[in-house]
Amino acid sequence: MLRLFCFVSLVVFSLGAAMAADVLPAANKIDWTFTGVPGGIPNRTAIYTTLNPGASASQIQTAIDNCPNGQVVFLSAGTYTLSSGLRIARDNMTLRGAVDAKNQPATILNFTSSAGGWGLIDISKTSYPTSPSSFLDITSGYSRGSTTITLSSTPTGLAVGQILALDQIADNNWVWDHGTESGSTWGRNGNRTLTQFVRVTAISGSTVSFEPGIYSSYWNASMSPQAYWWGTGTSQTVKLSGIENLKINRTPGGGGDHNVAVGPADSCWVKNVSSTQCKSAHVKLGWTINCEVRDSYFTIHDDVGSATYSVWVIYSSAARVENNIMYNVPCALGMMSTTGSAVAYNYGTVFPYSSSSWLPETTMTHGGHTDHNLFEGNFVPSFWADRIHGNGSYNSYVRNRVTGWESGKTGSTRCVNIQNEHYNLAVLGNVLGTAGYHNVYSSTSSDTTIFNVGTGAEATLIRKGNWNVVNNAIPSGESLGSDTIAASYLYASKPAWFGSLPWPTVDPLNPQTAVVTKLPAGYRFVNGAIPPPSLTQLSPPTNLRLVTP
């Protein structure tokens, strides 16, 4: 009877969803469809050159350096032993490997211990612009949603199509430039912590137009908002280049801070890459806009301490991290000074840590003010909004499966962790907890609690429509009433890459259906292949009204 009631509730109330209000506040919402490579990652078919196993790093590098616009350097299936790293400093090119019958990378890049650098594969033209010489005050136009600002004078060297960084001094009230770690500050000059990256669309004197619109409402003349850029025009930013279908193996203890480093970059990507044995991050994004990490597999680090990530995103906007597997890693995703991005439909499992009984911060915003990011449809042990290096605001966690548990872990086994000075976070429509283990709904001291929310964050937290194992239901205090939660804030209908799998994967009215093999990344992890295609792409209503049975 319960299943029948839930089904009828979905049908009846979804018909009236258009008349109801979306529970996610307008202040949290942005257009997350803007995230990732605009228009999707290009499927380039023109092959500039094909290299075969035995090709050296220098031969591959020469092919990359000479690849014409819009073409591909193709590495045939097999193993390549590379004694140095590779650098993609060209725009509009693809480094692509082969795939096997299950669409898994069949091109293997074995980087020896002599291969080093910032990234074993580095998509960049220059180092991070941590102290740019080109910056001007913003005198007007910095309100939320604005796509035009006025600068204190005409910008020299700034061009249409270039990345422009907006930042301002932290007020240490809503935006913090430091956290709980002693001596740790974050932001340009150590205090310019509120940050967003945009793309210039027009320049008229001192007036600059851009995309996307400004996310935050915290911009304020008293905090000295500024715009900065690096280089002249787009000369120091890689645009529309990416890597695909590669298996990256790094020698344990060898060189390379990161297996793949991206940035400064605009609309670059990492797609269907399997990365093993990294030092710090399998993929790191920094000073980027519209970059994308998808359909990939990340596993094993040199050590299992802190500051080791599958994907590490800093100083970026409109990034998309989607449909990836993070296995046997200390942290799936770390995010700092990142805004307006989407982390969606990733699967993370087995998280070792230096303290073996401790469940690490598997998916976290880690400081340097993060805002207006969407975490949707992920299957992970925990979410953390910590204050180690600063705070965050207006981030949304929607329709995730969060277990709060792993075998052998007894410490920090909490599903949703929100520390003080995190404001206006939304936790909506998730399935939370592990039956037989969690026994507290909300506590700041228990390791077996669903929610661990600091008192300074509780007042602005929006917590609605989440099913949890302690209540074995959606608690009455989280009832939506007549409001709705969208099936997705990223897609209008079921994505084709879900194949025959149901969508959305997480339905808090039917928590038993939120199983790993119903998620494409989880299906790949268990079965070693992408989900089979759907004969008919039938999608559920865009909005579902959740009611407590």
N, C-alpha and C positions, 0 to 999 in steps of 0.2 A: 504493500500500500504506500510505503514511503516513496519508492521509486516512481510509482504512478503519479503521486501527488506532485513530486518534483518535476516530472515531465509535463504534466498539465500546467503547472505554474510557469514553466519556461514558455510554453506555447501561448498561453493566455496573456501573460504579462509582456512578452516580447512584442505582441501586436500593439500594445499601448506605449511601447518604449519611446516612440517619437514624441509623445505628449509629456514624458517625464524628463527630469533634469539629470544630467550626467553628474555623478557624485564627485568626479575629479574637478576641483575648482579651476576656473578660468586662469587664475594666477599661476597655477602649475603647468598649464598647457602651453605647448608651442607646436609647430608643425614638424613632428618627428619624421614625416616622410621626406623631409629635406636632408636627413642624415645619409651618410655613405656617398658613394660615387654618384653624381647627378645622372639620372637616367639609367643607372645600373652599370656594372662593370662591362666595358665594351668587349664583344666577342670578335677579336681580330682574326682574320683569316689569311692575310698576306704574310708569308714566311720570308723574311729577309735571308736567313741562313739557317742551316741545320748542322749541328755539331753532334758527334758521336762519342761514346765512352772512350776515354783515353785523352780527350781534349783537356788541356791544362787550364788553370785559372787565367793565365795571361791570354790564351786564345779566346776564352769565353768573354773576358773583359774587352778585348778588341772588337768582338762582334757586338757587344752592348754599346760601345762607344760610337760605332759606325751605323747602328740600326736606323733606318729612315723613319720618319714620322708615321705612326699608325701601323707599324709592322712588328713582327715577332722574331725573336731569337729563340729557336726551338732546340731543346736538348733531348735527343733520342733516349729511349728507355735504356737503363743500365747504370753502372756505377762510375762516378767521376771522383778522382782523388785530387783535392785542391789544397795547395800549400799556402794560399793567400786568400783573402776575402774578395768579394765582388762589390762593385759600386755602380749603382744606376744613377747617373747624374743627367740623363737625357729625359726630355719630355716625350710623352706620347709613344712609349714603346712597352712591349711585354716580353718578359723572360719566362718561357713556358717549358714545362716538361711533359712527358707522356703519362698516360694513365693505363691501368690494367682493366680487365673486364668488369671489375667492381667499382671503377672510377677512382681507385686509390692511386696515389703518385707512384709511378714506375721509374722515375728518374731520381737517382740517389746521388746527393752531393756529400761526400765524406770530407770534412774539413780537418786537416791534420793539426797537430799541436802548434805548428808554426803559423797557422792562419790566425790573424788577430784583427784589431781595430775596434771601432765603436760597434759595428755590426758585421757579422760574417757576410751578410748581404745588407748593404747600406743604401737605402733609397734617399739620397740627399746630394745637394751641390755644395753645401757649406755646413759648418758646425752650427749648433743652436745659437740664435741671436740673443744671448742672455743680457747683453748690455748694448742695445742698438743706439746708434748715434742720431737717428732720425726720429724725432718725436715732437709733437705740438700739443698744446692745451686744446681741449674741447670746450668751446664756449657756449654751445647750445645744441639741442637735438638729441639728447641722451635719454629721453623717456622710453619706457618699455614699449616695444613694437615699432619704434622709429627706424627708418631705413635711410635717413639723411642726418648728417651732423655738420656743424660749422666749426672749423678750426681757427686758431688764433692768427694764422697767416696761410698763404698759398703753399701747399706741400710740394717740396722739391724732390724729384726722384720717384714720386708715387705715381702709379699708372693704373689704368683700368685693367681689371683681371688680377691685380695683386692682392695678397693677403694683408689685411690691416688689423693690428691688435689694439683693442680698447682696454684700458685698465684705469684703476683709481686706488687711492690710499684706503686701507682698511680702517673702518671706524671702530673696530674692536667692540662692537655692540651687535650688529647684524652680520658683519663680515670681519673675520679674525685673521691677523697676519702671523699668528703663532698658535701653538697647541700645547699639549701636555708634556711633550718631550723638551727637556731643558735646552735652551739655546737655539731652538728650531724656529726660524722664520721662513716665510714663503711669499713669493711674489717678486716682481721686478724691483730692484733696490731694497729688497727685504721687507717692503710694506705695501706694495701696490698689488693687492691680492685679488680684488674683483677684476675678472678678466673675461673677455670674449673675443673670438677671432671671426672676422667677416671678410667678404670678398668685394673689392671695389667695383662698382658698376658704372659710375660716372664721376667726373671731377669738373667743377665749375668754380674757378677761383679758389676760395677757401671752403667751399661747400663740397662735401664728399657724400655720394650715395653708395649704398652697399646692400649686400644680402648675406645672411638672413637679417630680419629685424632684431633689435635689441631684446634680449630675454628678460633681464632683471629690472626690478623697480627700485633697486638700491642706488642707482647712479645719482650723484649729488654734487653740486658745484663746490660745496665746502670740502669735499674730499679730492679735489684737484684731478678730475678726469682728464686723461690724455689718450692720444692715439700714437702708436709707433709702428715703424716698418723697417725692413732691412734690405739693403742693396738698392739697386735702381731698377724700376720695373719689376718683372718677374724673373730676373736673372739669377737669383739665389734660391729659388723655390722649384722643386720638381713637380711637374703637373702631369696627371693622367698617365702614369707609368705604374706597372705592377708586376708581381710574380705569381705564377700559377703552377700547380701540379708538380711540386718539388718535395722530395724528402731530404731534410737537412739533418745530417748527423755531425755533431761536434765531438772532438776528442775530449774525454773527461779531463778537466784541469787545464785545457788548452786556452787559446786566446779568444777574443771576441767578447766584449761586454754583454752583447745581446746577439741572439742568433739572427734576428732581422731587426733593423732599425729604420724607421721611416720619419723623415722630417729634417728641415722644413719642407712641407709637401702639401699639395692641393690635389684632392681627388685621386689619390694613389691607393693601391690595394695589395692585400695578401690573401690569396684564394686557394683553397685545397692544398695547403702546405702541411706536411707532417714534420714536426721539429722535435728533436731529441737532444737532451743533455745540454742545457744552457747554463750560463753563469748567473745572469741576473734576470733577464726577461727573454722569453721566446720571441715576442714581438713587442717593440716599444715605439709608440707614437709620441712625437713632440713637436710643437709649433706647427700644427696641421689644421686643415679644414677639409671636411667631406672625405676623410680617408676611411678605409673599410678593411676589416679583418673577418673573413668568413670561411665556413666549410672546412676548417682546419683541425689539426690534432696536435696537442702540445703535451709533452711528457718528460719528466726527469730533469733535475737540477744538480749542479755540483754539490750543493749543500741544501739543507732544509731549514735554514734560519729565516729571518725577516728580509724584506726587500728582494724577494724572489717571486716572480709573477709569470703566469702564462702570457697575459697581455697587460701591459703597463701603459696607461694613457696620461700624459701630462700636457699642460698648455695646449689644449686642442678644443675645437668646437665642431659640432655636427659629425662626429665620428660614429661609425656603426660597427659593433662587434657582435657577430650573429652566427648561430648554427655551428659553433665550435665545440670540440671535446677538450676538456682539461683534465688530465688523468695523472695521478701520482706526482702532484705538484704542491708546494706549500700554499700558493694563493692563485686562484683562477684569474682574478682581475683586480688591479689596483688603479685608482683614478684620483688625479690631483689637478687642480686648476683646469678642470674640464667642464664644458657647459654644452647644453643642448644636444646631447648625444644619446644613442640608443644601444643598450646591451640586451640582446634578445635571443631567446631560444637556444641558449648554450647549456651544455651538460658538463658538470664537474663532479668528480668522484675520486676518492682516496687522496687525502690531504695529509701527508707526513709533516712533522714539525720537530724542531730540535728537542722540545719537551714532548715526548712521545704520546702522552695522555692528553695533550692539549689540542683542541680543535682550532686551527688558526683562522684568521679573518679571511675566509675563502673568497668572498666577493665584497669589495669595500670601496667607499669613498674615503680618501685618506688625508685630505687637507687641501690647502691652497684654494679656498672656496670653490666648491662644486655646486652647480645649480642647474635646474631644469633638465636633468637627465632622466631617461626612462629605462627602467629595468623590467622587462616583460617576458614572461613565458620561460624563464630559466629554471633548471633543475639543479640546485646547489645545496650544500649543507647549511649555509648561513649567509646573512647579509649583515654588513657592518657599516654604520656611519660613524666613524671614529673622529677623534679630535686630536690626533697625534701631531698633525702639522697644520691644523686649521679646521674650518667647519664647512657647512653646506646648507643649502636651502632649496625648497621647491623641487626636490627630487621625488620621483614616483615609482613605486614598486607594485606591479600589477600582474596578477595571475601567474605567479611563480609557485613552484613546488619546493618548499624549504624544509628539510628533514631535521636540522638541528642536531644531528647525530652521525657518528661513524663508529665502526667497530673499534674497540680499544680506547675510545676517547671518553674521558670523564670530566674534563675541564673545559669551560667556555662552550659547552654544548647547548647553545641558545639559538633560536631561529633568527630573530630580528633584534639587532643590537643598535641602539641609537643613543649616542652620547650627548652631553649637554652642548648647547649652542648650535644645534641643528634645528632649523626652523621650517615649519610648513611642509613637512614631509607627508606623503600620502602612501598608505599601505592598504591596498585594495584587492579583494577577490583572490587572495592567495590560499593555498592549502599548506598548513603549517604543523610541524611536529612529527614525532615518532611514537606510535602507540606502545604503551608499556614502559616508556622511558620518561617522557615529559609529564609532569604532574602539577605545574603551576602556570597560570595564564600570564601573569605579569609580575616581575620581581627584578630588583636591582642587585640582588645578592645570590639568587639560586642559579645553579648550573643546569637545572632541569626545567627552565621556564621557556615559554613561547616568546614572550616579549621581555626585553631588558632595555628600558627607556629611562634616560636620565631625567631628573625632575625639571631641568631647564629646557628640555625638549618636549615634555609631555603636553604642555598647554597648547601648542600649535599643531600637534600631530593629528592627522586625519587617519582613522583606523576603521575601515568599513568592509563588511562582506567577506571577512576571512574565516575560513573553516579551520578549526584546530582540534588536536586530539584530546586536549584536556576537557573541553566542553563537548567533544564529539558532535559539534554543530557550529554554526555561526552564532556567536554570543548575541544575546538580545541588545547589548550595548553597541554592537556593530551593525545592527539592522539598517538596511538601506531605506526603509519606508517606501516612498514612491520613486526614489532615485534609481539610477542605472549605473552599471559598469560596462564599458564598451568591451566587445569581444577582443578588440585590439585597438591600441592608439597608434599603431604603426602601419597596419594594413586595413584596407576597406573590405577585403574578402580573403579567403584562404589562399596563402601563397602556393604557387605551383610546386615548389620544392618539398612541400609536405606530402606530395604523392597521395597515397591511399589512406594516410593517417588522419585521425580526426582533428578538427580545429575549431575553437582553441583547445589546446591540450589540457589546460587546467580549468576545471569548472567546480567552484566550491559547493555547488548544490549536489555534485556527484563526485566527491573527493576520491572514491575508489578508482576512478578512471584515470587519475593523474599518475600513470606509471611510466617508467623510463622508456619503454619501447614505443610509446605513443608520441614521443618527441623525436623529430628526425635525427638530431645529434645522438640521442640515446639509442635509437634504432641502429645507427651506424656503429656505435660502440659495441653493442651486443652482437650484431649480425655481420659486421664488417662490410656492409654495402649500404647504398642509399635506399630509402624506402621505395617500394614499387609504385609505379604511376597509378593515378586514380582513373577509372574508366569514365567517371562523371565528376566534375568539380562542383559539388553542391556545397554551398556555404551556409552557415547558420546566420540568423539575423545579426546585424551589426551590434545591436545593444540587447543585453539580456538583463531583465530585472531579477535580482537575487532576493529571495524571501526565505526566512527561517522556517523550516518545516515545524 
